[in-house]
């Protein structure tokens, strides 16, 4: 044993179990993950091939924050495939000057 291991108090860091040891610890409940609905397709059916119209400004404005940045996948709730399509549509709409590059 090293010098450090011999100076540790018992019951912590893998030593003999004390009152707060592994047997006295409660197990955390297993959380069930709820699958989020994709906000772009409320009916749940994803079109093939994936395409989002860059002229649909109302929907694209919901996916841009007040600074003009594209909202992340975690915050928007989009799937990875639809987030790629959203990003492409936002960039096309910006290029066509339908939405601004910066916020108000």
Secondary structure, 3 states (H helix, E strand, C coil): CCHHHHCCCCCCCCCCCCCCCCCCCCCCCCCCCCCCCCCCCCCCCCCCCCCCCCCCHHHHHHCECCCCCECCHHHHCCCHHHHHHHHHHHHHHHHCCCCCCCCC
